[in-house]
Amino acid sequence: MRDRLNGLAAIEEALWRELQRATVDRHHAWRTPVLATAGADGQPDARTVVLREVDLDERRLVFYTDARSAKRSQLAERPQAVLVMWSPALGWQLRCSVRCAVHTSGLAASSRWERVRQSPSAQDYLSPLPPGTPLEGAAPDTAAPEEDTVAGEPRQRPVEHVAFAVVEAGVTAVDWLELHRAGHRRARFEGGSGRWLQP
Ligand SMILES: Cc1cc2nc3c(=O)[nH]c(=O)nc-3n(C[C@H](O)[C@H](O)[C@H](O)COP(=O)(O)O)c2cc1C
């Protein structure tokens, strides 16, 4: 079992370091947090996303989504959300309270799309049908999509023709929980300071 960190400052620094690691380590459990949102009708909703970037200075997390998705409209209505993640290796759960800004145009979207459009995951944002559209009849065709190329080069699509959205989630508070044989610990980090909580 790993050594336990002492002190709130050391824990806060370590959890942000782990969040950064999760964006580059495909096997890190925090790479795929659950994003919980409130629907327009007040109904809770939640789904897995991929953590793409962490901005330490701005305390900001970034993920991508389809601009036509339910989560996008939910965040437009209510930008407050929670990103939840659990790492068995660390024994740590994080609940990050966030305020989300969704970008579908401008440099925030176009600079990321430049990278994404070269990758297989570009297909995720090029479907003619919005996510969640009911499909009629037979099961969907699961054959691998044909390469989206023109004369051997990746097809150039201007950012306004794709359903690519970048979500910047500004972290307003972090609830950290450590499960440990020697006793569980919990802390809340908010507004530049931390405090211990009863787990
Ligand atoms: C491992 C995993 C990673 C996923 N990553 C993303 C992601 O980064 N962005 C995204 O929009 N959906 C992602 N999804 C799909 C969502 O969980 C969800 O099914 C989809 O976005 C529709 O959600 P919504 O209708 O609530 O908007 C992922 C699903 C899994 C299982």
The ligand as an ORCA input file, in Angstrom:
! r2SCAN-3c Opt
* xyz 0 1
  C     -14.826      5.410    -21.942
  C     -15.788      6.429    -22.521
  C     -15.325      7.668    -22.878
  C     -16.177      8.621    -23.423
  N     -15.694      9.861    -23.729
  C     -16.540     10.829    -24.163
  C     -16.076     12.153    -24.377
  O     -14.890     12.499    -24.170
  N     -16.979     13.079    -24.803
  C     -18.281     12.765    -25.017
  O     -19.051     13.643    -25.402
  N     -18.762     11.506    -24.837
  C     -17.918     10.538    -24.405
  N     -18.385      9.266    -24.180
  C     -19.808      8.969    -24.471
  C     -20.688      9.544    -23.350
  O     -20.487      8.774    -22.166
  C     -22.170      9.578    -23.734
  O     -22.636      8.271    -23.998
  C     -22.445     10.466    -24.941
  O     -21.572     11.583    -24.972
  C     -23.878     10.979    -24.933
  O     -24.077     11.681    -23.729
  P     -25.236     12.784    -23.531
  O     -26.421     12.287    -24.298
  O     -25.456     12.833    -22.056
  O     -24.716     14.093    -24.059
  C     -17.548      8.304    -23.623
  C     -18.011      7.052    -23.242
  C     -17.152      6.126    -22.712
  C     -17.708      4.779    -22.318
*
